[in-house]
Amino acid sequence: MDGGFAWLDRLETLFGEYVVDTISAVFFFDVWFWDDATVIPLVVLWLILGATFFTIYFRFINLRAFSHAVACTRGRYSKVSDTGEITHFQALSAALSATVGLGNIAGVAVAVGLGGPGAVFWMIVAGVLGMSSKFVECTLGQMYRVVREDGRVSGGPMHYLRDGLRERGFPRLGSTLAVVFSFMCIGGSLGGGNMFQANQAYAQVSSVVPLLEGQVGAMVFGVALALAVGVVIIGGIRRIGEVAGFLVPIMCSVYVLCGLWILLHHASELGHGMGIIVGSAFSNDAAFGGFAGVLIQGFRRAAFSNEAGVGSAPIAHAAASTEEPVREGIVALLEPFIDTVIVCTMTGLVIVVTGAYAAPDAGSGISMTSWAFASVFPWFPILLSVTAVLFAFSTQISWSYYGERCWANLFGEGSTLIYKGIFLAFVWFGAVSQLARVVEFSDLMILGMAFPNIAGILFLVPKVRSELNRYLARLKAGEFQRT
């Protein structure tokens, strides 16, 4: 830090020592297994068990409803008269814009750096299982959404935890879980949905634009990004859905195509690279924390990337225009597939086949990914800078909506401008902060949302299964007309 900004360093130290440590002590203690060396954070275990349970309970809905999800996303069953603010595709894009971000670029590199290549394998497993978590939480988001007189929609865990558990005879538990979730979501929107994005976007841009290096450059970048985000979030979910529906397909296509080209360039090493990923997934290499360390990093970064079970996506999907909650849940299960199984896997394979994960000069986070792509495309850091800013921007606009809805749930609709002001300030703060603290805070808040969310969902799954069975029976009987 420059001497003139010593106050910022002190603020970060205070933030890290007290806030992060306190939340970590409450939510992130370790579960010890058969030996002292094998531990797993409770929140990771909670996400694994939740996703596995939902997959089995709903009889592998993540696989058997996949083709129907694609058809629904294309609008094959939509009607103009359906209640909501955005289309299925826009809801999917808005939720994807919050997940397909720098977690796919930098997060995968972080997982590989800490857990080794095998972490990519466990990210894929987590993505497939997470499809079931997304289905059930987004179905509930639609079932318990609130449509106001002006046509605006509000939905998500803060509604189905409170109202759903009240129906089940647990009003106090539901209200408590809803409040806890709302606070955690606000923190997550400011951390992983905001600061982490701004931080890594600046790291990449400053590496190719020397004028932005240093504290002053970071501040200028932060202000510019905050202004761009502010222009969009003022328009609410409809503006966010429109922008996300335009940006997400372009961003994913460009990034994936570049990744595919690199894999073709290294076609002879592709089989060996996949072997390293699978083999390392079950190894006990002490350098990466052994088997548990690889699994933990894979699931942790997958959860941070696709947010399955975290409860963020239902807030966006609740606004989708449909009269069938199950249909929106089925659309939502595509998110972890696109985000993790496709985009994250692409990044992981590129990092492995190019040898970036073992290169001493590759760095960490987004720098490692940039090094991997630049090994084939020397100009790629420039394109990655543009992509990183767009990924960060799209993630921030969606997460601002998530946090805003939770803020409104706690403090009322009339105070949402206060939240938006705080959110934009944190865009700047993320750009000038240190990565280690940003990542730690991001994981704590976003993953912490899973505790109240999954706990409440476990009380509500019988109702979701009943609705699913009814919906599939009507679909089979041909009651839904294709458009």
N, C-alpha and C positions, 0 to 999 in steps of 0.2 A: 504493500500500500504506500502511496505517496504520503509525505508528512502531513499535508493539508487535509488528508482524509483519515487521520488516526481515529477520529470519533467513530467512523464506520467499522474499523477493526475492533474497537472496544464493544460496539453494539453486537457484532457477530459473535464475539467471545461470550458475552453475557447471554445471547440467544442460545448458543450451543451448550453452555454449561448448565443452564437452568431449565429452559423449555424442553430441549431435546432430551436431556437426561431424565427429566421427570416423566415425560410421556413414554420413553423407553422402559423405565422401571415399571410402569403400570401395565403396558400392553405387550412388551417384547421380551419377557424373560424366556429363557431357554428350557426346552423339555429334554431331559437326559434319557438316553436309551441304555443299551446293554453294557456299554463301557463309558468311561469318563471322556473319551475322545469323540463320541458320537452324540451330537446335540443338534437340535433343530428349533428355530424360533417358533413360539406358540402360534403366531399369526400365520406362518407358512403351513404348519400342520393343519390349522383350522381351514385354510383355503383348499388344501389337498383333500382332506376328508369331506368337506362340503361338496366340492366338484365331483368327487367319486360317488358320493351318496346320491346326488341329483342325477348323475348319469345312469346309475342302476335303477333308481326309483322310477324314473321316467322311461325306462327300457330303451336306453341309448337313443333318445330323441335327437341328439346331436348328429347322428348318422341317418336315421330313418326319415327325418323331416328335411334333409338338406336340399333335395331337388325342389320341394314345395317352397322352401325359403327363397330360392332363386326366382321362382315364378312370382311370388308375392312382391319381391323387391322390384321386379320389372313392371309391376302394376297390373298384373293379370287378373286380380280379384278386387281391384279398387273401384270405388264409386265416388262421384263428385259430391254426393250428399253426405258422405261420411263425416262424422264429427272430429275435429282436430284442426291443427294449425299448419302442419307440414305433411308431405307425402311419406310413404314408406322409405323411398330412396333417400329423401332428404333427412329423415330421422336416422337412417343407417349412416349416412354421410356425416351428419353432425356428431354422432357417437364415435364414428371412426376417426373423425378429425381430432377428437380428444385422445384417441389411443394410437393412431398411426402418426406418430410424431418422433421426437428425438429419442424416445425410449427404444424405437426400432433401430435407430442408427447408433446412438451412444450407449443405450442400455444394454444392447447385445454385447458390445465390446466390453462393457463393465463386467457383465456376467462371465464372459470368456476369460477376461483378465484375472478375475478372482476365483472362478471355479474351473477354468480350463475348457477345452473344446467340448467336453461332455455336457456342459451346461446347455448347449444348443439342443441336444436330444431331449432333455427334461423340459425345456421351453416348449418344444413341440407337443410333448405329452400333456403338459399343463394347458396348452392351447386347445387341444381336442377335448379334454375334460371340461375346460372352462366354457365351452359352447353350451353345455347343459346348464351351467350356472347362469349364463346370460339369458337363456330361454326363460327360466323360472322367474328371475327378478324383473325382467322386462314385461312379462305377462302380468305380474302383479302391479307393475307401474301403470299399466293400462286399466286394470280392474279397479284400482282405487284412486284414479286421477280425479281432479276437481276441475270442472269446466265453469268458468265464471260467466257472468252476464254479458261481458264484452267479447266473449268467444275465446279468450285466452285460457290456456290450460296450465295446470300445475300438477305434477305427479312425481313419484319417486318413493324411496324408502321412508322418507319423513311422513308420507301419507299412509302407505300400506302397513308400516310398523305400528302406527298409532291406531288407525281405523280397523285394520285387519285383526290385530290382537285384541282389540276391544270386542269385536264380534266373537272371538274365541273365548271371551271371559277373562282376559288379562289386560284391563285398561291401564293400570299403573305401569306394568311392565312395558306395554306398547308405547306409552307416552315417554317413558324414560329412554327406551332404545331410540325413539325418534329424535329426541333432543341430543343424545350423545352422537348419533349419526350426523345430525345437522352441523354440530360444532366441528366434528372431524372432517366433514366434507368442505366446510369453509376453509379449514386449515389446508386440506389437500388441494383445493383450488388455488390457494396462494403459493403452495409449495411445488408439488410435482406438476400441477396443471399450469404453472406460471413461472416461478423462479427457475426451476430446472430447465425449462424450455428457453427462456431468455439467456440463461447462463451458457448453455451449450451452443446456441445460435451465435452468440457473441464470440465464443471461443473459436468457432470455425471461420466466421467472417473476418475477425481480426488477424487470422493466420494468412489471409490472402489480400487484405487491405491494410498495409502498414500504417496508414494515417489514423486508423482506429485503435492502434495499440496503446496501452497505458490506461490509467484511470480516467482521464478526460475522454478518451475515445469510447470507453465503456459507458460513460455517462451519456454521451451523445447518442450512442446506439440505443441505450435503454429508453431515452426520451422519444426517439423516432419510432421505436417499436410500440411504445405505450400509446402514442398518438394514433398509429395505424389500428391497434386493437380497439381503442376508444371509439373510433368512427363506426366500427361494426357492432360492438356490443350495445350501443345505444338503441339500435333497431330491434333488439330482442331476438327470440328464437327464430322468427321468420327470416330476418336478415341473416342470422347465423346459418340457418339451414340452406339458404340460397348460396351464400359464399362457400360453405363447406361442400355443397353439391357440385360446385364448379371446381374447387381446388383439389379435393381428395382424389378423384379419378386421375387427374393430370399428374399429381405428385406421385401417386403409387405407380402409375404406368412408367414414368420416366425413371424412377429409382429401380423398379424391378427389371426394366429392359436393360439398363446399364449393368445390373447385377448378372443378368442372364448372359450378356455379352462377355463379361469377365469369366464366368463359369465355362463358356464355350472356349474362351482363350486358354483356359486351364483344363480343358476336357480330359487330358491324359492323367491329371492329378485328382479328378473329381471322385473317382472310386476310392482312392487312398484317403482323401479328405473325409468322405463319409464314414470310412472305416475308423478314422481317428475319433470322429465325433461319437460314434456308437460305442467304440471300445473304451473311450475315456469316460463315458457315462456310467460305466460299472467298475471303473478302476478304483484303487484305494491309494492314489498318488498323494502322498503327504504334502507335496508342494501346493496342492489346491484344496487341502482340508479333507482329503479322503472322499469316500463315496457320498457321505452325508453333505459335505461341503459342495460337491458338484450339484447334487440334487437341490439343495437349498438355494444356490445361486440361480439355477434354472427356473425354479418355481417362483422365486422372489422377483426376478426381473420380468418373467412372463406376466405375473400379476400386476406389476407396475406398468407393463406395456398394454395388456389387453383389458385390465381392470375387471375381469370376470369374477363375480362374487363380491366385488367392492361396493356396488350399489350406485355407481355414477350414471351408467348408461340408461337405467330406467327413467331418469329425469328427462332425458331427451326423447326417448321412445314414447313417453306418456303423451307427448304433443302430437304424435302421428295421427293422421286422419284414418280412423277405422272404427267399426262397431264390434270387432272381434279381437278381444285382448290376446287370445292365444296366437292369432295370426301375427301380431306384432312381436310376440315373444319368439316365434319361429324365425321371423326376419332377423331378429337380434342375434340369433346363434351364429350367423355368418361372420360377426365381428371378430371373435377370437381366431377363426379360420383365416380370414384375410390378414389380420394384424400379426398374428404369431406364426401360424403354420406356413404362410406365404412370405410376408415381408421380413419377419425376424429370422426365419430359416435362410432366406436369401442372404441377409447380412452375415449370419453366422458362417455359412458356407464360403462366402467371399473372404472373410477374415482367415478361415482355416486354410483354404487352397492357395492363397497368396502368401501364407506364412506370416501374416501380420501379427498373429497372437504370440509368436516366438521371436519377433524382431525387436531387439533392444531399443531401436530408435523410433518405434511405431507409436510410442506414447500410450495413453489410456483414453477411455471414453470415445468421443467423436474423432479424436486425433488418430486413433487406431483404425477406425473405419475409413477415414480419409486416406491414410497411408495405404490401406489395402486397395482401394479403388484407384489411387494415383499410380500404383505399381503397373497398371495396364493403361490407364488414361491419365497422362501427366496433367491434363487440364481439369481433371475431375474436381480437385479442391475448390475451383471457382464455381462449378455447377453445384457442388455440395453446399457451398455457402448460400447460394440462392435457395436450394432445397431445404436447408436447415432453417432458414428464416421463415419459409412458407410452412414447414412442418410445425415450427414453434408457434407461428401466428395462428394456424388452424386449431392447434391444441388449446391455445390460450382462449380463443373466442368461445369454444365449447365449454371449457372448464369455468369460464366466467359465468355462464348460464347456470351451471350446476351449483356453484357457490351462491349465486344470486337467489335461486329458488330456496336454498336452505336458509339463507339470511332472511328472506321474506317470511319463511315459516317460523323463525324465532322472533324477529323484530317487526314484522309487518311490511306490507307492500310499499308503504309510503317512505320507507327508509332505504330502499334499494340503491338509490343514488350514492349513499354513503359507502355501501359495499363496492360499487363500481369505482369510486374514487380510490379506495384502499387497494383494490385489485390492480389498477393502473400504476399505483405507486410501487407495488411489488414487482411489476414488470421491470421497472428501473432498478429496483433493489437486486433482483436476480442477475441482471447483467453485470453488476459491479461486485457480486459476492464471490466467495470461494466455493469451488465445486464440491468439496468434501462435505461441507455443512449443508449445502443445498440438497445433495443427494440423500443425506441422512434424514433431514427434515421431511423431504418428499416421501420417502419410504414409510416413515413413521405415521404420517397423517393419512396418506392414501390407503396403505395396507390396513391401518387401524380402523378404517371405515367398515372393513369386512366383519369385525366382531359383532356389532349390533345388527348389521344387515343379515348375515347368515343365521344368527340366533333367532331372529324374528321369522325368517323364511321357513325355518324348520316347523314352526307352528302352522304355517299356511299351505304347505305342499299338498295336503289332501284336497283342498279346494282347487288348486291349480290342476291336479291330475284329473279331477272330475270334469273340469272345463275342457281339458285337452281331449279326453275320451269323447266328450260330446261333440267337440269341434271335428275331430277326425272321422266320427261316424257320419256327420253331416257332409263332410267333404267327400267321403266315399259314396254317399247316396246322391251326389251331384247337386246339392242344394246351392252351392256357390257358383254363380255364373262367371265365366272368364270374359274379360273385356279385351 
